[in-house]
Amino acid sequence: MGKTSAFGYLRVSGKGQLGGDGFPRQRAAIEKYARENGYEIVRYFEERGVCGATEWERRPAWSSMVQNLNGVRTIIIERLDRMARELFIQEYILRDLRQRSVALISAMEPDLDSDPGRVLFRQMMGAIAQYDRTMLTMKLKVARERKRAATGKCEGRKFYGDLPGEAEIRDRIRATRKAGAGLQAICDALNGEGVRTRFGRQWMPMTVARIAER
């Protein structure tokens, strides 16, 4: 039975660490896991001197890896803190990869899906997100009723794509996402072309997700 193709992702946070044991140690852990579990690392992506708290538009190796999956559905890292330091960011990335049917494996943390702390965190974040959605709906409803009482009409905030010039970008985001592109890859493409959001800002994964999933 053939081995499953996988990418290896490595990161060191400081320029001074480039000549240290960071990359060799991470590569050894990834290769050991791959060898013992039936994976073949077909390509490595190295983030050289990038802090774990750095914004994702400054992660060239990660962006390149996501844009070059081409059938590879597994990414192996040494530890989750090589991907990002904050638990929230780690879980957001894991969720994004799952939605695209890409498995992220930590060689040193094999029980990501069953870890009680992470399960609790996901439940908490889901509850908080639901609360935020409910409160926003209530606030918008009250605001619409107040405006309707004052002016006799209220249309409410329009979804992205309803205003002139937005439909083409909305349709492009949905089609690209449906074809399997990652949220960060879509952001990188739009930002690279100078396309801005309705409010003139750069595109972020959460904004793209809302448009793609609506």
PyRosetta script that sets phi, psi and omega in degrees:
from pyrosetta import init, pose_from_sequence

init()
pose = pose_from_sequence("MGKTSAFGYLRVSGKGQLGGDGFPRQRAAIEKYARENGYEIVRYFEERGVCGATEWERRPAWSSMVQNLNGVRTIIIERLDRMARELFIQEYILRDLRQRSVALISAMEPDLDSDPGRVLFRQMMGAIAQYDRTMLTMKLKVARERKRAATGKCEGRKFYGDLPGEAEIRDRIRATRKAGAGLQAICDALNGEGVRTRFGRQWMPMTVARIAER")
pose.set_psi(1, 130.4)
pose.set_omega(1, -176.8)
pose.set_phi(2, -70.2)
pose.set_psi(2, 160.2)
pose.set_omega(2, 178.8)
pose.set_phi(3, -82.0)
pose.set_psi(3, 154.7)
pose.set_omega(3, 178.2)
pose.set_phi(4, -85.8)
pose.set_psi(4, 128.6)
pose.set_omega(4, 179.4)
pose.set_phi(5, -69.9)
pose.set_psi(5, 142.6)
pose.set_omega(5, 179.7)
pose.set_phi(6, -148.9)
pose.set_psi(6, 156.5)
pose.set_omega(6, 171.9)
pose.set_phi(7, -100.0)
pose.set_psi(7, 151.4)
pose.set_omega(7, 172.7)
pose.set_phi(8, -111.7)
pose.set_psi(8, 133.0)
pose.set_omega(8, -179.7)
pose.set_phi(9, -117.8)
pose.set_psi(9, 128.6)
pose.set_omega(9, -178.6)
pose.set_phi(10, -129.0)
pose.set_psi(10, 149.4)
pose.set_omega(10, 178.8)
pose.set_phi(11, -149.9)
pose.set_psi(11, 136.4)
pose.set_omega(11, 166.3)
pose.set_phi(12, -121.4)
pose.set_psi(12, 144.7)
pose.set_omega(12, -168.4)
pose.set_phi(13, -91.1)
pose.set_psi(13, -18.8)
pose.set_omega(13, -178.2)
pose.set_phi(14, -124.3)
pose.set_psi(14, 147.0)
pose.set_omega(14, 178.4)
pose.set_phi(15, -59.0)
pose.set_psi(15, -32.9)
pose.set_omega(15, -178.9)
pose.set_phi(16, -70.2)
pose.set_psi(16, -12.3)
pose.set_omega(16, -179.3)
pose.set_phi(17, -92.1)
pose.set_psi(17, -5.2)
pose.set_omega(17, -174.8)
pose.set_phi(18, -61.3)
pose.set_psi(18, -32.0)
pose.set_omega(18, -179.4)
pose.set_phi(19, -95.4)
pose.set_psi(19, 4.9)
pose.set_omega(19, -178.8)
pose.set_phi(20, -87.3)
pose.set_psi(20, -158.8)
pose.set_omega(20, -175.9)
pose.set_phi(21, -94.0)
pose.set_psi(21, 6.2)
pose.set_omega(21, -176.8)
pose.set_phi(22, -56.8)
pose.set_psi(22, -56.3)
pose.set_omega(22, -179.0)
pose.set_phi(23, -66.2)
pose.set_psi(23, -47.5)
pose.set_omega(23, 178.8)
pose.set_phi(24, -59.9)
pose.set_psi(24, -40.5)
pose.set_omega(24, 179.6)
pose.set_phi(25, -64.4)
pose.set_psi(25, -45.4)
pose.set_omega(25, -179.5)
pose.set_phi(26, -64.7)
pose.set_psi(26, -43.8)
pose.set_omega(26, -179.4)
pose.set_phi(27, -62.0)
pose.set_psi(27, -40.9)
pose.set_omega(27, 179.8)
pose.set_phi(28, -63.6)
pose.set_psi(28, -41.6)
pose.set_omega(28, 180.0)
pose.set_phi(29, -66.0)
pose.set_psi(29, -41.1)
pose.set_omega(29, -179.9)
pose.set_phi(30, -66.5)
pose.set_psi(30, -45.4)
pose.set_omega(30, -178.6)
pose.set_phi(31, -65.9)
pose.set_psi(31, -36.8)
pose.set_omega(31, 177.8)
pose.set_phi(32, -63.9)
pose.set_psi(32, -45.6)
pose.set_omega(32, 178.8)
pose.set_phi(33, -62.5)
pose.set_psi(33, -45.3)
pose.set_omega(33, -178.5)
pose.set_phi(34, -61.4)
pose.set_psi(34, -44.0)
pose.set_omega(34, -178.1)
pose.set_phi(35, -63.2)
pose.set_psi(35, -39.2)
pose.set_omega(35, -176.3)
pose.set_phi(36, -83.1)
pose.set_psi(36, -12.0)
pose.set_omega(36, -175.1)
pose.set_phi(37, -124.9)
pose.set_psi(37, 15.8)
pose.set_omega(37, 172.4)
pose.set_phi(38, 79.9)
pose.set_psi(38, 29.7)
pose.set_omega(38, 177.6)
pose.set_phi(39, -112.6)
pose.set_psi(39, 153.4)
pose.set_omega(39, 174.4)
pose.set_phi(40, -122.7)
pose.set_psi(40, 119.0)
pose.set_omega(40, 179.0)
pose.set_phi(41, -77.7)
pose.set_psi(41, 109.6)
pose.set_omega(41, -176.3)
pose.set_phi(42, -90.4)
pose.set_psi(42, -15.7)
pose.set_omega(42, 178.5)
pose.set_phi(43, -166.0)
pose.set_psi(43, 143.1)
pose.set_omega(43, 175.8)
pose.set_phi(44, -108.4)
pose.set_psi(44, 144.8)
pose.set_omega(44, 175.3)
pose.set_phi(45, -123.0)
pose.set_psi(45, 122.0)
pose.set_omega(45, -174.7)
pose.set_phi(46, -111.9)
pose.set_psi(46, 122.4)
pose.set_omega(46, 175.0)
pose.set_phi(47, -92.3)
pose.set_psi(47, 110.9)
pose.set_omega(47, -169.3)
pose.set_phi(48, -102.5)
pose.set_psi(48, 107.8)
pose.set_omega(48, 177.7)
pose.set_phi(49, 72.3)
pose.set_psi(49, 42.0)
pose.set_omega(49, -179.4)
pose.set_phi(50, -118.8)
pose.set_psi(50, 122.6)
pose.set_omega(50, -178.7)
pose.set_phi(51, -66.3)
pose.set_psi(51, 147.9)
pose.set_omega(51, -179.2)
pose.set_phi(52, -66.7)
pose.set_psi(52, -16.1)
pose.set_omega(52, 179.2)
pose.set_phi(53, -97.6)
pose.set_psi(53, 3.8)
pose.set_omega(53, -177.2)
pose.set_phi(54, -69.2)
pose.set_psi(54, 141.9)
pose.set_omega(54, 177.9)
pose.set_phi(55, -58.1)
pose.set_psi(55, 152.1)
pose.set_omega(55, -172.8)
pose.set_phi(56, -72.2)
pose.set_psi(56, -19.9)
pose.set_omega(56, 176.2)
pose.set_phi(57, -71.8)
pose.set_psi(57, -8.2)
pose.set_omega(57, 177.3)
pose.set_phi(58, -106.5)
pose.set_psi(58, 22.8)
pose.set_omega(58, 177.9)
pose.set_phi(59, -112.6)
pose.set_psi(59, 76.5)
pose.set_omega(59, -175.1)
pose.set_phi(60, -60.1)
pose.set_psi(60, -39.1)
pose.set_omega(60, -177.9)
pose.set_phi(61, -67.8)
pose.set_psi(61, -42.6)
pose.set_omega(61, 178.8)
pose.set_phi(62, -63.3)
pose.set_psi(62, -46.5)
pose.set_omega(62, 179.8)
pose.set_phi(63, -59.7)
pose.set_psi(63, -43.3)
pose.set_omega(63, 179.3)
pose.set_phi(64, -63.5)
pose.set_psi(64, -41.4)
pose.set_omega(64, -179.3)
pose.set_phi(65, -62.8)
pose.set_psi(65, -46.4)
pose.set_omega(65, -178.4)
pose.set_phi(66, -63.6)
pose.set_psi(66, -35.7)
pose.set_omega(66, -178.8)
pose.set_phi(67, -78.7)
pose.set_psi(67, -11.7)
pose.set_omega(67, -176.9)
pose.set_phi(68, -118.3)
pose.set_psi(68, 27.3)
pose.set_omega(68, 179.8)
pose.set_phi(69, -59.9)
pose.set_psi(69, -50.4)
pose.set_omega(69, 173.5)
pose.set_phi(70, 45.7)
pose.set_psi(70, 53.3)
pose.set_omega(70, 178.0)
pose.set_phi(71, 96.5)
pose.set_psi(71, -20.8)
pose.set_omega(71, 175.5)
pose.set_phi(72, -72.4)
pose.set_psi(72, 128.8)
pose.set_omega(72, -175.4)
pose.set_phi(73, -122.4)
pose.set_psi(73, 20.6)
pose.set_omega(73, 178.5)
pose.set_phi(74, -140.7)
pose.set_psi(74, 132.9)
pose.set_omega(74, 174.8)
pose.set_phi(75, -122.0)
pose.set_psi(75, 129.4)
pose.set_omega(75, 179.9)
pose.set_phi(76, -116.0)
pose.set_psi(76, 131.4)
pose.set_omega(76, 177.4)
pose.set_phi(77, -125.1)
pose.set_psi(77, 165.6)
pose.set_omega(77, 178.0)
pose.set_phi(78, -71.3)
pose.set_psi(78, -53.7)
pose.set_omega(78, 179.4)
pose.set_phi(79, -145.1)
pose.set_psi(79, 159.3)
pose.set_omega(79, -178.9)
pose.set_phi(80, -64.1)
pose.set_psi(80, -28.7)
pose.set_omega(80, -179.8)
pose.set_phi(81, -71.3)
pose.set_psi(81, -10.7)
pose.set_omega(81, 171.3)
pose.set_phi(82, -73.9)
pose.set_psi(82, -22.0)
pose.set_omega(82, 178.5)
pose.set_phi(83, -89.3)
pose.set_psi(83, -48.8)
pose.set_omega(83, 179.1)
pose.set_phi(84, -162.1)
pose.set_psi(84, 152.3)
pose.set_omega(84, -178.5)
pose.set_phi(85, -82.1)
pose.set_psi(85, -42.8)
pose.set_omega(85, -172.1)
pose.set_phi(86, -80.4)
pose.set_psi(86, 138.0)
pose.set_omega(86, -179.7)
pose.set_phi(87, -59.0)
pose.set_psi(87, -40.0)
pose.set_omega(87, -179.0)
pose.set_phi(88, -60.1)
pose.set_psi(88, -45.7)
pose.set_omega(88, -179.6)
pose.set_phi(89, -66.2)
pose.set_psi(89, -41.1)
pose.set_omega(89, 177.7)
pose.set_phi(90, -57.3)
pose.set_psi(90, -47.9)
pose.set_omega(90, -177.4)
pose.set_phi(91, -68.2)
pose.set_psi(91, -34.1)
pose.set_omega(91, 177.6)
pose.set_phi(92, -64.4)
pose.set_psi(92, -43.3)
pose.set_omega(92, 179.8)
pose.set_phi(93, -66.0)
pose.set_psi(93, -42.6)
pose.set_omega(93, 178.4)
pose.set_phi(94, -59.7)
pose.set_psi(94, -42.3)
pose.set_omega(94, 179.6)
pose.set_phi(95, -64.6)
pose.set_psi(95, -42.9)
pose.set_omega(95, 179.3)
pose.set_phi(96, -62.3)
pose.set_psi(96, -43.0)
pose.set_omega(96, -179.4)
pose.set_phi(97, -67.1)
pose.set_psi(97, -38.8)
pose.set_omega(97, 178.4)
pose.set_phi(98, -61.6)
pose.set_psi(98, -39.9)
pose.set_omega(98, -179.9)
pose.set_phi(99, -62.5)
pose.set_psi(99, -25.2)
pose.set_omega(99, 179.0)
pose.set_phi(100, -102.2)
pose.set_psi(100, 13.4)
pose.set_omega(100, 177.8)
pose.set_phi(101, 59.9)
pose.set_psi(101, 37.7)
pose.set_omega(101, 176.0)
pose.set_phi(102, -112.7)
pose.set_psi(102, 127.1)
pose.set_omega(102, -179.5)
pose.set_phi(103, -92.8)
pose.set_psi(103, 132.1)
pose.set_omega(103, 173.8)
pose.set_phi(104, -106.8)
pose.set_psi(104, 123.0)
pose.set_omega(104, -177.0)
pose.set_phi(105, -116.0)
pose.set_psi(105, 128.7)
pose.set_omega(105, 173.3)
pose.set_phi(106, -98.6)
pose.set_psi(106, 119.6)
pose.set_omega(106, -176.6)
pose.set_phi(107, -60.9)
pose.set_psi(107, -31.1)
pose.set_omega(107, -176.9)
pose.set_phi(108, -100.3)
pose.set_psi(108, -4.0)
pose.set_omega(108, -178.7)
pose.set_phi(109, -135.8)
pose.set_psi(109, 75.3)
pose.set_omega(109, -171.2)
pose.set_phi(110, -72.8)
pose.set_psi(110, -12.4)
pose.set_omega(110, -173.7)
pose.set_phi(111, -110.6)
pose.set_psi(111, 47.1)
pose.set_omega(111, -176.6)
pose.set_phi(112, -61.6)
pose.set_psi(112, -39.0)
pose.set_omega(112, -175.3)
pose.set_phi(113, -77.0)
pose.set_psi(113, -20.9)
pose.set_omega(113, -176.8)
pose.set_phi(114, -111.0)
pose.set_psi(114, -2.1)
pose.set_omega(114, 179.4)
pose.set_phi(115, -60.9)
pose.set_psi(115, 120.4)
pose.set_omega(115, -175.2)
pose.set_phi(116, -56.0)
pose.set_psi(116, -39.8)
pose.set_omega(116, -179.7)
pose.set_phi(117, -63.4)
pose.set_psi(117, -40.9)
pose.set_omega(117, -179.8)
pose.set_phi(118, -71.5)
pose.set_psi(118, -38.7)
pose.set_omega(118, 177.3)
pose.set_phi(119, -60.7)
pose.set_psi(119, -44.5)
pose.set_omega(119, 178.6)
pose.set_phi(120, -62.7)
pose.set_psi(120, -42.1)
pose.set_omega(120, -179.5)
pose.set_phi(121, -62.0)
pose.set_psi(121, -43.0)
pose.set_omega(121, 179.5)
pose.set_phi(122, -62.5)
pose.set_psi(122, -40.7)
pose.set_omega(122, 178.8)
pose.set_phi(123, -65.1)
pose.set_psi(123, -42.0)
pose.set_omega(123, 179.0)
pose.set_phi(124, -63.8)
pose.set_psi(124, -45.1)
pose.set_omega(124, -179.8)
pose.set_phi(125, -64.7)
pose.set_psi(125, -36.0)
pose.set_omega(125, 177.0)
pose.set_phi(126, -64.9)
pose.set_psi(126, -41.4)
pose.set_omega(126, 179.3)
pose.set_phi(127, -66.7)
pose.set_psi(127, -41.3)
pose.set_omega(127, 179.1)
pose.set_phi(128, -64.5)
pose.set_psi(128, -42.3)
pose.set_omega(128, 179.3)
pose.set_phi(129, -62.4)
pose.set_psi(129, -41.5)
pose.set_omega(129, 178.7)
pose.set_phi(130, -64.0)
pose.set_psi(130, -41.6)
pose.set_omega(130, 178.4)
pose.set_phi(131, -61.8)
pose.set_psi(131, -45.6)
pose.set_omega(131, 179.9)
pose.set_phi(132, -61.3)
pose.set_psi(132, -41.5)
pose.set_omega(132, 179.3)
pose.set_phi(133, -63.9)
pose.set_psi(133, -42.3)
pose.set_omega(133, -179.8)
pose.set_phi(134, -64.5)
pose.set_psi(134, -44.6)
pose.set_omega(134, -179.7)
pose.set_phi(135, -65.8)
pose.set_psi(135, -38.9)
pose.set_omega(135, 178.9)
pose.set_phi(136, -64.5)
pose.set_psi(136, -42.3)
pose.set_omega(136, 178.3)
pose.set_phi(137, -60.6)
pose.set_psi(137, -43.4)
pose.set_omega(137, 180.0)
pose.set_phi(138, -64.8)
pose.set_psi(138, -43.0)
pose.set_omega(138, -180.0)
pose.set_phi(139, -63.4)
pose.set_psi(139, -42.9)
pose.set_omega(139, 179.5)
pose.set_phi(140, -64.9)
pose.set_psi(140, -38.7)
pose.set_omega(140, 179.1)
pose.set_phi(141, -63.3)
pose.set_psi(141, -45.3)
pose.set_omega(141, 179.1)
pose.set_phi(142, -63.0)
pose.set_psi(142, -41.9)
pose.set_omega(142, -179.6)
pose.set_phi(143, -64.3)
pose.set_psi(143, -41.1)
pose.set_omega(143, 178.6)
pose.set_phi(144, -64.7)
pose.set_psi(144, -41.9)
pose.set_omega(144, -179.9)
pose.set_phi(145, -65.4)
pose.set_psi(145, -37.5)
pose.set_omega(145, 178.7)
pose.set_phi(146, -65.6)
pose.set_psi(146, -43.0)
pose.set_omega(146, -179.5)
pose.set_phi(147, -69.4)
pose.set_psi(147, -39.1)
pose.set_omega(147, 178.9)
pose.set_phi(148, -62.5)
pose.set_psi(148, -38.9)
pose.set_omega(148, 179.3)
pose.set_phi(149, -67.1)
pose.set_psi(149, -32.6)
pose.set_omega(149, -177.4)
pose.set_phi(150, -84.2)
pose.set_psi(150, -36.5)
pose.set_omega(150, -173.8)
pose.set_phi(151, -115.5)
pose.set_psi(151, -15.9)
pose.set_omega(151, -178.8)
pose.set_phi(152, 89.0)
pose.set_psi(152, -1.1)
pose.set_omega(152, 178.0)
pose.set_phi(153, -157.1)
pose.set_psi(153, 155.0)
pose.set_omega(153, 177.7)
pose.set_phi(154, -163.1)
pose.set_psi(154, 118.3)
pose.set_omega(154, -177.8)
pose.set_phi(155, -88.2)
pose.set_psi(155, -22.6)
pose.set_omega(155, -177.0)
pose.set_phi(156, 81.4)
pose.set_psi(156, 169.5)
pose.set_omega(156, -178.2)
pose.set_phi(157, -74.5)
pose.set_psi(157, 134.1)
pose.set_omega(157, -178.5)
pose.set_phi(158, -83.2)
pose.set_psi(158, 145.6)
pose.set_omega(158, 176.6)
pose.set_phi(159, -69.8)
pose.set_psi(159, 155.3)
pose.set_omega(159, 176.7)
pose.set_phi(160, -64.3)
pose.set_psi(160, 129.5)
pose.set_omega(160, -176.2)
pose.set_phi(161, 113.0)
pose.set_psi(161, -17.9)
pose.set_omega(161, -179.2)
pose.set_phi(162, -85.4)
pose.set_psi(162, -21.0)
pose.set_omega(162, 179.7)
pose.set_phi(163, -89.6)
pose.set_psi(163, 156.3)
pose.set_omega(163, -179.1)
pose.set_phi(164, -55.4)
pose.set_psi(164, 135.4)
pose.set_omega(164, 177.2)
pose.set_phi(165, 86.1)
pose.set_psi(165, -3.4)
pose.set_omega(165, -176.8)
pose.set_phi(166, -98.6)
pose.set_psi(166, -24.9)
pose.set_omega(166, -173.3)
pose.set_phi(167, -59.2)
pose.set_psi(167, -40.3)
pose.set_omega(167, -177.7)
pose.set_phi(168, -64.0)
pose.set_psi(168, -43.9)
pose.set_omega(168, 179.5)
pose.set_phi(169, -67.4)
pose.set_psi(169, -41.6)
pose.set_omega(169, 177.6)
pose.set_phi(170, -58.5)
pose.set_psi(170, -47.8)
pose.set_omega(170, -178.9)
pose.set_phi(171, -65.6)
pose.set_psi(171, -36.0)
pose.set_omega(171, 178.3)
pose.set_phi(172, -65.3)
pose.set_psi(172, -44.0)
pose.set_omega(172, 179.2)
pose.set_phi(173, -60.4)
pose.set_psi(173, -46.0)
pose.set_omega(173, -177.9)
pose.set_phi(174, -65.7)
pose.set_psi(174, -42.3)
pose.set_omega(174, -178.5)
pose.set_phi(175, -67.6)
pose.set_psi(175, -41.5)
pose.set_omega(175, -179.3)
pose.set_phi(176, -66.9)
pose.set_psi(176, -41.7)
pose.set_omega(176, 178.6)
pose.set_phi(177, -64.6)
pose.set_psi(177, -41.3)
pose.set_omega(177, 179.4)
pose.set_phi(178, -63.5)
pose.set_psi(178, -30.4)
pose.set_omega(178, 179.8)
pose.set_phi(179, -77.0)
pose.set_psi(179, -6.0)
pose.set_omega(179, 175.2)
pose.set_phi(180, 110.2)
pose.set_psi(180, 3.1)
pose.set_omega(180, -179.7)
pose.set_phi(181, -70.0)
pose.set_psi(181, 145.2)
pose.set_omega(181, 178.2)
pose.set_phi(182, -78.1)
pose.set_psi(182, 160.0)
pose.set_omega(182, -179.5)
pose.set_phi(183, -60.6)
pose.set_psi(183, -44.7)
pose.set_omega(183, -178.7)
pose.set_phi(184, -66.7)
pose.set_psi(184, -36.4)
pose.set_omega(184, 178.9)
pose.set_phi(185, -63.6)
pose.set_psi(185, -39.8)
pose.set_omega(185, 178.2)
pose.set_phi(186, -65.0)
pose.set_psi(186, -43.8)
pose.set_omega(186, 177.6)
pose.set_phi(187, -59.4)
pose.set_psi(187, -46.2)
pose.set_omega(187, -178.7)
pose.set_phi(188, -59.4)
pose.set_psi(188, -41.2)
pose.set_omega(188, -178.8)
pose.set_phi(189, -65.9)
pose.set_psi(189, -47.3)
pose.set_omega(189, -179.0)
pose.set_phi(190, -65.7)
pose.set_psi(190, -46.2)
pose.set_omega(190, -179.6)
pose.set_phi(191, -64.6)
pose.set_psi(191, -37.5)
pose.set_omega(191, 179.3)
pose.set_phi(192, -64.4)
pose.set_psi(192, -28.8)
pose.set_omega(192, 179.0)
pose.set_phi(193, -88.3)
pose.set_psi(193, -2.1)
pose.set_omega(193, -179.7)
pose.set_phi(194, 81.7)
pose.set_psi(194, 11.7)
pose.set_omega(194, 177.8)
pose.set_phi(195, -77.0)
pose.set_psi(195, 133.3)
pose.set_omega(195, -178.4)
pose.set_phi(196, -116.3)
pose.set_psi(196, 162.0)
pose.set_omega(196, 178.3)
pose.set_phi(197, -71.8)
pose.set_psi(197, 179.3)
pose.set_omega(197, 179.6)
pose.set_phi(198, -56.2)
pose.set_psi(198, -31.5)
pose.set_omega(198, -175.6)
pose.set_phi(199, -100.4)
pose.set_psi(199, 14.5)
pose.set_omega(199, 174.8)
pose.set_phi(200, 79.3)
pose.set_psi(200, 16.7)
pose.set_omega(200, -178.8)
pose.set_phi(201, -101.5)
pose.set_psi(201, 170.2)
pose.set_omega(201, 173.6)
pose.set_phi(202, -74.2)
pose.set_psi(202, 154.4)
pose.set_omega(202, -178.9)
pose.set_phi(203, -76.2)
pose.set_psi(203, 139.6)
pose.set_omega(203, 176.4)
pose.set_phi(204, -122.8)
pose.set_psi(204, 154.5)
pose.set_omega(204, -176.7)
pose.set_phi(205, -53.2)
pose.set_psi(205, -40.8)
pose.set_omega(205, -178.0)
pose.set_phi(206, -65.6)
pose.set_psi(206, -36.8)
pose.set_omega(206, 178.9)
pose.set_phi(207, -65.5)
pose.set_psi(207, -44.9)
pose.set_omega(207, 179.0)
pose.set_phi(208, -63.1)
pose.set_psi(208, -40.7)
pose.set_omega(208, -179.1)
pose.set_phi(209, -61.0)
pose.set_psi(209, -42.5)
pose.set_omega(209, -179.1)
pose.set_phi(210, -62.3)
pose.set_psi(210, -41.6)
pose.set_omega(210, -179.1)
pose.set_phi(211, -70.5)
pose.set_psi(211, -42.9)
pose.set_omega(211, -176.7)
pose.set_phi(212, -67.5)
pose.set_psi(212, -34.2)
pose.set_omega(212, -173.3)
pose.set_phi(213, -94.4)
pose.set_psi(213, -7.2)
pose.set_omega(213, -178.1)
pose.set_phi(214, -74.9)
pose.dump_pdb("model.pdb")
